[in-house]
Amino acid sequence: MSDDLPEAARDRLHGGAFTSGLSVADLAACHAMGLEPIGLVQGFCAMQWGYGPARMGFGSGGGLGMGLATGLAPNVASGGYVQNYQCPHGMVSAEHRQWGQNYEQTWIEQSWHDGYAAASHRMLEEATTLGAHGVVGVVDSVASLVEVGVVEFHLLGTAVVVTGLERPASPWATSLAGQRLAKLFEAGYAPVSTIAVVSSVRVWASCMTEYFMGSGAGLWSAPADSVEIDQLVSARTRARQLVRERARSQLQGDELHGVDLRVNEREPGPGDIDIEVQLRGNRVRRARPADPLAFPRPAVSLS
């Protein structure tokens, strides 16, 4: 090693290198809190769900076939939320959608949960191998390949050790880093794990829902007043309720911090909508009374 290098550079090279997904500011804040990064860790999983309802008249695009040909929607025994909607007009024609249904796509939800859990477990296994106390700055990407019903999960974070503490039985994980993580510690909370849950609800439109969604023009005259589309409102409301209930069940008495709620929708057919709600957050636990960090002293006095 060259003697011409600065002392700090020689110490850094002597101690070895590490990988990190943190920004410079977040890395500096972690050092100030006594968190030493030791490596970048990640987990991956790809899941394909089975289209159980395909055996009941659905196609691989999420449904159609028998339903549009006869005006009948499949009665899906999904084991979750189901709500029926009856047409007020009776038999008009073979193509008339005499009834509709909102139903929870539990097979999609289960595959999503299993895939995220597997990717998270593999990331924490890497952190354990490195001897980490926890993983900070966790970022997850979920890519859906609709044509083949495959969802890819990729979790990535920076493994850290806490100076002066014994290693826990299993590493904790959080999407927080830098100042946001410092504020969590100041408030007296400790990170436990990341949480990600999903709900998937399908709207199989009735004749009125299809009409109000703009695809049934000519069957009836336009309503004189504004009209609430009850079937769509009910599906979206229930999808959000389901995802909140699942998040609460995973907390087991702890608290949720840094919530991120995302809603994705697609329209596989006239008036039909797939609604997917994803909720992410950080499971945290009260560890001690709030104790703000010491205010930093200026390097140069201005007085």
CORHUPE-V930032 format. One record per backbone hydrogen bond with DSSP energy under -1.0 kcal/mol. CO is the residue of the C=O (numbers start at 1). NH is the residue of the N-H. If there is no record, write none. Layout:
# CORHUPE-V930032
[[CO:NH] [CO:NH]]
This chain:
# CORHUPE-V930032
[[6:10] [7:11] [8:12] [9:13] [10:14] [11:15] [23:27] [24:28] [25:29] [26:30] [27:31] [28:32] [29:33] [30:35] [31:34] [34:163] [36:161] [39:159] [41:157] [43:155] [45:153] [47:151] [50:52] [51:54] [52:55] [53:56] [53:58] [54:57] [59:62] [64:67] [65:69] [66:70] [67:71] [74:76] [76:78] [81:104] [83:102] [85:100] [96:98] [97:207] [98:87] [100:85] [101:204] [102:83] [103:202] [104:106] [105:109] [106:110] [107:111] [108:112] [109:113] [110:114] [111:115] [112:116] [113:117] [114:118] [115:119] [116:120] [117:121] [118:122] [119:123] [120:124] [121:125] [122:126] [123:127] [124:128] [125:129] [126:130] [127:132] [128:131] [133:172] [134:160] [135:174] [136:158] [139:156] [141:154] [143:152] [145:150] [149:49] [150:145] [151:47] [152:143] [153:45] [154:141] [155:43] [156:139] [157:41] [158:136] [159:38] [159:39] [160:133] [160:134] [161:36] [162:165] [172:135] [174:138] [176:137] [177:180] [178:182] [179:183] [180:184] [181:185] [182:186] [183:187] [184:189] [185:188] [186:291] [188:287] [188:288] [190:285] [193:283] [195:281] [197:279] [199:277] [200:105] [201:275] [202:103] [203:273] [204:101] [206:210] [207:211] [208:212] [209:213] [210:215] [211:214] [216:219] [228:230] [229:233] [230:234] [231:235] [232:236] [233:237] [234:238] [235:239] [236:240] [237:241] [238:242] [239:243] [240:244] [241:245] [242:246] [243:247] [244:248] [245:249] [246:250] [247:251] [251:254] [255:284] [257:282] [260:280] [262:278] [264:276] [266:274] [269:272] [273:203] [274:266] [275:201] [276:264] [277:199] [278:262] [279:197] [280:260] [281:195] [282:257] [283:192] [283:193] [284:255] [285:190]]
